[in-house]
Amino acid sequence: MNKTNILWLRKNLRMHDNPTLLHASNHSEKLVCVFIYDEVIHYKQHGVDSLGPYRAKFLWESLSSLKKSLQAVGNDLLILQGDAVEILKSLHEEVNAATIFTQTECGQCEQEQEQAVSQFCNLETINITTLLNCDQLPFSKETLPNNFIVFRRLIEQQWEAQKSMVSKCCETPKTLPPVPDTLKTQSLSVNPASESKPQSAKASFLFKGDEQSGLDRVEQFIWNGTGLENYRDTCNQLLGADYSSKLSPWIANGSVSVRYVYHEIRRFEQERIENDSTRWAVCELLWRDFFHFNALKHGSSIFSKGGIQSNSCSKKSIDIDQCHLVQNWCKGETGNRFVDAIMKELLETGYLSNRGRQSISAYFVKEMGSDWRLGASWFEHLLIDFEPCNNYGNWNFQSGIGHDVKKLANFSIDQEAQRYDPQQAYQNYWLGDHSEA
Ligand SMILES: Cc1cc2nc3c(=O)[nH]c(=O)nc-3n(C[C@H](O)[C@H](O)[C@H](O)COP(=O)(O)OP(=O)(O)OC[C@H]3O[C@@H](n4cnc5c(N)ncnc54)[C@H](O)[C@@H]3O)c2cc1C
């Protein structure tokens, strides 16, 4: 072996359980690890910057931390900005690379990039974005069930028969091949995002974008305290740090491996207790897999107005109707206190509970009658844990145009508020106490 290779990191920004990193390390004499701020991450959509302030900060923290970790084992991270395909082409020439390694992604744009890169070099992809690999599924991509309950039942049947269906985590490399001397390209040293800001101190959880903070959170939620043990009872709450795992930002950019989270839950079941909560937590991870496979199956139609039920693949062309209403929703000034409290939390922290996301997306579509794509792009801008398959898949679902046609007909925001915030503690927390005014 006398090879210089490139490792193109996208959504696997970690040292632990990173088979692509391990594989690249084992097959290279010199190695360039690169992350690129490209047009898939950073673009304008409906007049909104896709990479908003919270995720911009979190991503930069994640990259800075990964850079230090790679340096500690003899390599480095090159952080670049621009057209990923063009950058990889010129890097490939610069260091005379034999192979580019990357982790496969389920999104349409990411897949198109992989295709373009494979035109000029030997591209080796490793499939570990999801808990289960496509080739382990009891159905093909084309015959993926459109209904989550069916999907889950089929997976669980297979689990019964084959307990080790989710493969084990791989080891963390102790040393890495060095960067080649021929590399002249310089890494960015400041965050390229124009907007980057910390969450409000009122946030239920303050996220720090480094791998170790993510792993600490796994430990804290699963093993210390009662977070996992009581998850089934708390997961619809709106206030507090421990009603849910808060792992989504790390899982979304791959600073924490979803397989690692899964195996820790299973270990907890063996060593402490298996109950409805632990099973529910695994079910949430399966929702994530489901939306990823859904994106793989339906490609760019998850972005179109009619969702996966339509054949249109247009991500663009949107009627920016009801501008005023939509802007009020974005600013948390609709006049409905429950909606406004949720939107304020999003605006000030970049994070929302799953319940909050469900309520305001259904309200946006059902009660405001707005085009769901505007709501989804506002989420994309603000969510610290934005992930395209999850965000657009969930919005499709909430809008009644996804895989399961949700019963929007019965949705009422007032009933949601009554059910999930009966004492108005959440509304008072974000908007101030109404009765004192
Ligand atoms: C309209 C809408 C948009 C959403 N956009 C995103 C998004 O951009 N990124 C994102 O990660 N999640 C998204 N979700 C899913 C879910 O709301 C968040 O994953 C969850 O609230 C994150 O908090 P947590 O880590 O504490 O979750 P927990 O409840 O602790 O769940 C653990 C993990 O399971 C996964 N998960 C849980 N629920 C879902 C779900 N419904 N769909 C897919 N994965 C799930 C996440 O990786 C999460 O971190 C969206 C949901 C809705 C209704």
Ligand as a Chemical Component Dictionary entry (heavy atoms), coordinates in Angstrom:
data_LIG
# 
_chem_comp.id                   LIG 
_chem_comp.type                 NON-POLYMER 
_chem_comp.pdbx_formal_charge   0 
_chem_comp.three_letter_code    LIG 
# 
loop_
_chem_comp_atom.comp_id 
_chem_comp_atom.atom_id 
_chem_comp_atom.alt_atom_id 
_chem_comp_atom.type_symbol 
_chem_comp_atom.charge 
_chem_comp_atom.model_Cartn_x 
_chem_comp_atom.model_Cartn_y 
_chem_comp_atom.model_Cartn_z 
_chem_comp_atom.pdbx_ordinal 
LIG C1  C1  C 0 -42.576 19.147 11.604 1  
LIG C2  C2  C 0 -41.422 18.385 12.213 2  
LIG C3  C3  C 0 -40.117 18.645 11.804 3  
LIG C4  C4  C 0 -39.043 17.922 12.343 4  
LIG N1  N1  N 0 -37.764 18.210 11.924 5  
LIG C5  C5  C 0 -36.719 17.478 12.409 6  
LIG C6  C6  C 0 -35.391 17.734 11.976 7  
LIG O1  O1  O 0 -35.122 18.586 11.117 8  
LIG N2  N2  N 0 -34.379 17.003 12.528 9  
LIG C7  C7  C 0 -34.622 16.025 13.462 10 
LIG O2  O2  O 0 -33.671 15.382 13.933 11 
LIG N3  N3  N 0 -35.877 15.743 13.859 12 
LIG C8  C8  C 0 -36.929 16.438 13.376 13 
LIG N4  N4  N 0 -38.204 16.162 13.815 14 
LIG C9  C9  C 0 -38.430 14.978 14.682 15 
LIG C10 C10 C 0 -38.440 15.223 16.208 16 
LIG O3  O3  O 0 -39.297 16.280 16.518 17 
LIG C11 C11 C 0 -37.048 15.516 16.759 18 
LIG O4  O4  O 0 -36.131 14.533 16.317 19 
LIG C12 C12 C 0 -37.045 15.484 18.299 20 
LIG O5  O5  O 0 -37.994 16.381 18.804 21 
LIG C13 C13 C 0 -35.654 15.852 18.784 22 
LIG O6  O6  O 0 -35.587 15.876 20.184 23 
LIG P1  P1  P 0 -34.880 14.697 20.995 24 
LIG O7  O7  O 0 -33.526 14.433 20.449 25 
LIG O8  O8  O 0 -34.978 15.028 22.420 26 
LIG O9  O9  O 0 -35.815 13.477 20.604 27 
LIG P2  P2  P 0 -36.159 12.118 21.366 28 
LIG O10 O10 O 0 -37.619 12.120 21.586 29 
LIG O11 O11 O 0 -35.301 11.902 22.533 30 
LIG O12 O12 O 0 -35.847 11.010 20.243 31 
LIG C14 C14 C 0 -34.530 10.436 20.079 32 
LIG C15 C15 C 0 -34.093 10.566 18.633 33 
LIG O13 O13 O 0 -34.981 9.868  17.767 34 
LIG C16 C16 C 0 -35.098 10.554 16.513 35 
LIG N5  N5  N 0 -36.505 10.973 16.343 36 
LIG C17 C17 C 0 -37.420 11.190 17.310 37 
LIG N6  N6  N 0 -38.614 11.513 16.768 38 
LIG C18 C18 C 0 -38.442 11.507 15.431 39 
LIG C19 C19 C 0 -39.301 11.764 14.318 40 
LIG N7  N7  N 0 -40.596 12.099 14.466 41 
LIG N8  N8  N 0 -38.777 11.704 13.075 42 
LIG C20 C20 C 0 -37.483 11.366 12.887 43 
LIG N9  N9  N 0 -36.625 11.100 13.895 44 
LIG C21 C21 C 0 -37.097 11.169 15.151 45 
LIG C22 C22 C 0 -34.181 11.780 16.612 46 
LIG O14 O14 O 0 -32.931 11.464 16.045 47 
LIG C23 C23 C 0 -34.083 11.993 18.117 48 
LIG O15 O15 O 0 -32.904 12.660 18.501 49 
LIG C24 C24 C 0 -39.297 16.895 13.301 50 
LIG C25 C25 C 0 -40.615 16.655 13.712 51 
LIG C26 C26 C 0 -41.668 17.395 13.182 52 
LIG C27 C27 C 0 -43.068 17.098 13.647 53 
# 
loop_
_chem_comp_bond.comp_id 
_chem_comp_bond.atom_id_1 
_chem_comp_bond.atom_id_2 
_chem_comp_bond.value_order 
_chem_comp_bond.pdbx_ordinal 
LIG C1  C2  SING 1  
LIG C2  C3  SING 2  
LIG C2  C26 DOUB 3  
LIG C3  C4  DOUB 4  
LIG C4  N1  SING 5  
LIG C4  C24 SING 6  
LIG N1  C5  DOUB 7  
LIG C5  C6  SING 8  
LIG C5  C8  SING 9  
LIG C6  O1  DOUB 10 
LIG C6  N2  SING 11 
LIG N2  C7  SING 12 
LIG C7  O2  DOUB 13 
LIG C7  N3  SING 14 
LIG N3  C8  DOUB 15 
LIG C8  N4  SING 16 
LIG N4  C9  SING 17 
LIG N4  C24 SING 18 
LIG C9  C10 SING 19 
LIG C10 O3  SING 20 
LIG C10 C11 SING 21 
LIG C11 O4  SING 22 
LIG C11 C12 SING 23 
LIG C12 O5  SING 24 
LIG C12 C13 SING 25 
LIG C13 O6  SING 26 
LIG O6  P1  SING 27 
LIG P1  O7  DOUB 28 
LIG P1  O8  SING 29 
LIG P1  O9  SING 30 
LIG O9  P2  SING 31 
LIG P2  O10 DOUB 32 
LIG P2  O11 SING 33 
LIG P2  O12 SING 34 
LIG O12 C14 SING 35 
LIG C14 C15 SING 36 
LIG C15 O13 SING 37 
LIG C15 C23 SING 38 
LIG O13 C16 SING 39 
LIG C16 N5  SING 40 
LIG C16 C22 SING 41 
LIG N5  C17 SING 42 
LIG N5  C21 SING 43 
LIG C17 N6  DOUB 44 
LIG N6  C18 SING 45 
LIG C18 C19 SING 46 
LIG C18 C21 DOUB 47 
LIG C19 N7  SING 48 
LIG C19 N8  DOUB 49 
LIG N8  C20 SING 50 
LIG C20 N9  DOUB 51 
LIG N9  C21 SING 52 
LIG C22 O14 SING 53 
LIG C22 C23 SING 54 
LIG C23 O15 SING 55 
LIG C24 C25 DOUB 56 
LIG C25 C26 SING 57 
LIG C26 C27 SING 58 
# 
